[in-house]
Amino acid sequence: MLATINMGAILNKQPAPGAAAININHPEQWVADAAAIAKADVYAAPFNTAAKNVDPSAISTAYHDRGVVDIDKQIFIAGWRLATTLNTQLQGWSGA
């Protein structure tokens, strides 16, 4: 729980993502963006070989750190998308 609170505090210090990243009307762009991240970072060495199994010791700190940055960014943008969707859908709702 403390880790989640700490992550939230870090994410709250970031500026809002641009409108193009949040755009709730084009989820196909979200998929394209995630695929681009995967191609650039996830399927990078040592995972871009024909080997079916990768020795965990072959995973560099840099690879791990890129993954953490990617995950944090995607979670941050997903939160903004959710907030935008809820605000849009609940606009004018009185709760009665």
C-alpha positions as CSV (number, residue, x, y, z in Angstrom):
1,M,0.0,0.0,0.0
2,L,2.8,2.4,0.9
3,A,4.4,1.7,-2.5
4,T,1.2,2.7,-4.3
5,I,1.0,5.9,-2.3
6,N,4.6,6.7,-3.1
7,M,4.0,6.0,-6.8
8,G,1.0,8.2,-6.7
9,A,2.9,11.1,-5.1
10,I,5.6,10.8,-7.8
11,L,3.1,10.7,-10.6
12,N,1.2,13.6,-9.3
13,K,4.3,15.8,-9.7
14,Q,4.4,15.1,-13.5
15,P,2.7,17.5,-15.9
16,A,-0.5,16.3,-17.6
17,P,0.1,14.4,-20.8
18,G,-0.9,16.1,-24.0
19,A,-4.3,15.9,-25.5
20,A,-3.2,13.5,-28.2
21,A,-2.0,11.0,-25.6
22,I,-5.3,11.2,-23.7
23,N,-7.7,11.3,-26.7
24,I,-10.5,9.0,-25.5
25,N,-12.1,8.9,-29.0
26,H,-9.2,6.9,-30.5
27,P,-8.3,3.8,-28.5
28,E,-6.7,2.4,-31.6
29,Q,-4.0,5.0,-31.2
30,W,-3.4,3.8,-27.6
31,V,-2.8,0.3,-29.1
32,A,-0.4,1.8,-31.7
33,D,1.5,3.7,-29.0
34,A,1.8,0.7,-26.7
35,A,3.0,-1.4,-29.7
36,A,5.6,1.2,-30.5
37,I,6.9,1.1,-26.9
38,A,6.9,-2.7,-27.0
39,K,8.9,-2.8,-30.2
40,A,11.4,-0.2,-29.0
41,D,11.9,-1.3,-25.4
42,V,10.2,-4.6,-24.5
43,Y,11.5,-6.6,-27.4
44,A,14.9,-5.1,-27.2
45,A,18.0,-7.2,-26.4
46,P,18.2,-9.8,-24.9
47,F,14.6,-10.6,-26.0
48,N,15.0,-9.8,-29.7
49,T,16.8,-13.1,-30.5
50,A,15.5,-16.5,-31.6
51,A,16.2,-17.9,-28.2
52,K,13.1,-19.1,-26.4
53,N,14.5,-18.7,-23.0
54,V,16.6,-15.8,-21.7
55,D,18.9,-16.2,-18.8
56,P,17.7,-13.7,-16.1
57,S,21.3,-12.6,-15.6
58,A,21.3,-11.3,-19.2
59,I,18.7,-8.7,-18.3
60,S,20.6,-5.5,-17.8
61,T,19.8,-2.8,-15.3
62,A,19.2,-0.4,-18.2
63,Y,16.6,-2.8,-19.7
64,H,14.8,-3.0,-16.4
65,D,15.0,0.8,-15.8
66,R,13.5,1.5,-19.3
67,G,10.7,-0.9,-18.4
68,V,9.9,0.9,-15.1
69,V,9.8,4.2,-16.9
70,D,7.5,2.8,-19.6
71,I,5.2,1.3,-17.0
72,D,5.0,4.4,-15.0
73,K,4.2,6.5,-18.1
74,Q,1.5,4.1,-19.3
75,I,-0.2,4.0,-15.9
76,F,0.0,7.8,-15.7
77,I,-1.6,8.2,-19.1
78,A,-4.2,5.5,-18.3
79,G,-5.3,7.4,-15.2
80,W,-5.7,10.6,-17.2
81,R,-7.8,8.7,-19.8
82,L,-10.0,7.2,-17.1
83,A,-10.5,10.6,-15.5
84,T,-11.3,12.2,-18.9
85,T,-13.7,9.4,-19.7
86,L,-15.5,9.7,-16.3
87,N,-15.6,13.5,-16.5
88,T,-17.0,13.4,-20.0
89,Q,-19.6,10.7,-19.2
90,L,-20.7,12.2,-15.9
91,Q,-20.9,15.8,-17.1
92,G,-24.2,17.2,-16.1
93,W,-25.0,14.3,-13.8
94,S,-26.5,15.4,-10.5
95,G,-26.4,12.0,-8.7
96,A,-30.1,12.1,-8.0
